[in-house]
Amino acid sequence: MTSRWPLPEPMRRALDLAAAAAVHDAVPIGAVVVKDGAIVAEAHNGPRECHDPTAHAEILAIRAAAQALGRDRLDGCDLWVTLEPCAMCAGAIVHARIARVYYAAPDPKGGAVEHGARVFDQPTALHRPEVYAGLGEAEAAAQLRSFFHQRR
């Protein structure tokens, strides 16, 4: 899919990682953590590959960023991900204190940012990142449709 404007490099990388996930028979989701304009960590969805139901792309990227930066709080970091985060990932984003979340495609069934639990809007949320949706949405949605179409 093409866009009228070039995608920011972190979202382009997240989409490439999502494509790599599909090669490993994982739902095509990619995530990138950026600090001061540089990618510090990245991951693709890996529950099957890692034999770990919590190995979502966001969780793996957040863990890698925390290790790379040597801290548990990722203040000033941005998370770029190809699908709206689920409740588990949104909770991890809150605890990590991610400053901004950019996601490509909405997830009406499992998302928890714009849909479902709306984790960041809860009065008990200890932190509320800025959220930007829709960058790369067409390509991310096409990857997901293709992946699930091939499995039906």
ZAMARGU-4260 file (C-alpha; in steps of 0.2 Angstrom, whole numbers, plus 5000, padded with zeros to 4 digits):
<rodrens>
0) 5000/5000/5000 | 5006/5017/4996 | 5002/5033/5006 | 5002/5051/5000 | 5016/5055/5012
5) 5031/5045/5016 | 5029/5036/5033 | 5040/5041/5047 | 5055/5029/5048 | 5050/5021/5065
10) 5033/5016/5058 | 5041/5010/5042 | 5052/4999/5053 | 5038/4993/5063 | 5028/4988/5047
15) 5044/4979/5041 | 5045/4970/5058 | 5026/4965/5056 | 5030/4957/5040 | 5044/4947/5048
20) 5032/4941/5061 | 5021/4934/5048 | 5036/4924/5041 | 5037/4916/5059 | 5018/4912/5058
25) 5014/4926/5071 | 5001/4939/5069 | 5010/4953/5059 | 5013/4966/5072 | 5029/4976/5074
30) 5034/4989/5088 | 5049/5001/5089 | 5054/5012/5104 | 5062/5028/5100 | 5072/5040/5111
35) 5078/5057/5105 | 5075/5052/5087 | 5084/5036/5087 | 5078/5018/5088 | 5083/5010/5104
40) 5073/4994/5103 | 5062/4985/5091 | 5052/4968/5091 | 5039/4959/5081 | 5025/4949/5089
45) 5031/4932/5096 | 5020/4922/5107 | 5022/4907/5097 | 5040/4909/5093 | 5044/4913/5111
50) 5031/4900/5119 | 5025/4915/5129 | 5007/4922/5128 | 5014/4939/5134 | 5027/4941/5120
55) 5017/4954/5111 | 5028/4966/5100 | 5025/4981/5112 | 5030/4971/5127 | 5046/4964/5119
60) 5051/4981/5113 | 5048/4989/5130 | 5058/4976/5138 | 5072/4978/5126 | 5072/4997/5127
65) 5072/4996/5146 | 5088/4984/5145 | 5096/4995/5132 | 5093/5011/5142 | 5097/5003/5159
70) 5081/5009/5167 | 5063/5003/5170 | 5055/5020/5166 | 5056/5025/5148 | 5052/5044/5150
75) 5054/5053/5134 | 5052/5038/5123 | 5040/5035/5110 | 5032/5018/5105 | 5028/5015/5087
80) 5017/5000/5084 | 5007/4993/5069 | 4991/4989/5079 | 4981/4997/5093 | 4988/4990/5109
85) 4978/4978/5119 | 4975/4980/5138 | 4990/4971/5143 | 5002/4981/5132 | 4993/4997/5136
90) 4996/4993/5155 | 5014/4991/5151 | 5015/5007/5142 | 5008/5016/5157 | 5020/5008/5169
95) 5035/5011/5158 | 5029/5030/5156 | 5030/5030/5137 | 5028/5048/5132 | 5019/5045/5115
100) 5011/5031/5107 | 5009/5030/5088 | 4999/5016/5081 | 4994/5012/5063 | 4978/5001/5063
105) 4964/5002/5075 | 4958/4985/5084 | 4940/4986/5088 | 4940/4968/5095 | 4956/4968/5105
110) 4962/4986/5106 | 4962/4995/5123 | 4967/5013/5118 | 4953/5019/5107 | 4942/5003/5110
115) 4937/4992/5124 | 4945/4996/5141 | 4952/5013/5135 | 4966/5010/5148 | 4974/5028/5146
120) 4957/5036/5150 | 4954/5027/5166 | 4955/5037/5182 | 4967/5025/5189 | 4979/5026/5175
125) 4996/5032/5183 | 5002/5040/5167 | 4993/5045/5151 | 5004/5045/5135 | 5000/5056/5120
130) 4992/5045/5107 | 4992/5047/5088 | 4983/5034/5077 | 4982/5030/5059 | 5000/5032/5052
135) 5002/5018/5041 | 4985/5011/5044 | 4981/5005/5026 | 4997/4995/5025 | 4995/4988/5043
140) 4977/4983/5040 | 4982/4975/5023 | 4995/4964/5032 | 4983/4958/5045 | 4969/4954/5032
145) 4982/4945/5021 | 4988/4935/5036 | 4971/4930/5042 | 4965/4926/5025 | 4979/4914/5022
150) 4974/4904/5038 | 4955/4903/5034
</rodrens>
